[in-house]
Amino acid sequence: MQTTDSRPVVALSGDLDIYTAPDMREELARITEPAIVDLTKVQFIDAAALTELALLARRVGRGNLTLIVPRGFLTRLMTLVEFEHLCTIVSDRRHRSVETHPDRRRAG
């Protein structure tokens, strides 16, 4: 997990499915504050992985999770399952909602 000046960033890759969901759950369990999850290198995602992302979005609070989702099938899937009601969905890290927010800086 990386950290920007304001929020932790978790980059996930490969296939996110029922077999990898336990590892994904363990990685995401460390996040308890507004965060960014980069899915640009994800090849496949199933309901088990979507559930883990939804649980994270609820844990950090609606609107406090940003998913970086590449254009294409993953964007269509996020729209289909209405993830935009849980979190912010952007297509790359240059989007303004991914930029550093001074009011969210970490102490220390």
N, C-alpha and C positions, 0 to 999 in steps of 0.2 A: 504494500500500500504506500503510495506517495502522498505527500501533503502539499497543497498549494498554500499561499499565505492565509487562506481563509477556510478551505474545506479539504478533507481527505479525498484522494482520488484512488479508486480501485479500477485497474484495467483487467478485464476478463477476456479470455480468448478460447478458441476452439469450439467444441461442442459442449453446450450447457444442457444437460439432460438428467434424467433420474439417476444415472450412475455418477455424475459429477456434482449433483446437488449437495451432498453432504460436505464436500470440500468447499463449495461455494458458500454454504451456510456458515461454515467455520470462518471463512475470510470476512464475510459481511457482518458477522456477529460483533466484530470489534468496532463497528461504526455505530455511534450513539448520538451523532450530531449531524447537521446538514452536510451532505457529501455529494460526490460526483462518481458515477460508475460509467466507465468507458467500455462500450460494447462494440467498438469498431472492428475488432478482430474476431468477433464471434461468427462461427460458421453455421451453427444450428442452435435452436433454443426450444425446449419443450415446456409443458405445463409445470413440471417440478421446479425448473429454474425461474419461470415467471412468478411462481408462488414465492420463492425466496426474495425476488426483487420487490414484490408487493408487500411482503412482511417488513422489509427494510424501509420502504417508503412510509409505512404506517408507524414504524418505530421512531423514525427521525421527524415525523410530522408531515402531513400533506403539504406539498409544494417545496419541501426542503431537500428533496433528492433530485438531482439532474442526471438524466441518462443521455450519454452520447451514443447515438444510434446512426449507423450509416444508412444512407438512402437505399431503398430497395425493399427486399422481403421483410427485414426487421422493422422498418418504419411502418410498413403496411400491417404487420402483426401487432405492433404497439397501438396502432389506431383501432384495429379490430377488437382488441381486448380493453380498449379505453384507458390505457395507462396515463393519458394526459390528465385524467382526473386525480391521479395520485402524485404525479411528479412532472417536472419539466423535461421535455424531450427536445434535444437539439441534434444537428447533424455533424457538428465538429467542435473542437475545443476553442475555436475562435469566436464562437457565439458569445454575445455579451453576458448571458446568464452564467457562463462558466468563468468569466473573468473574476479577478480578485475583488472582493467587496470589503472595504475598510471596516465596516461595522461588524464584520464576522471574523476579524483576526483572532488568532489564538493568543492567549496570554503566555508570556514567558519566552 
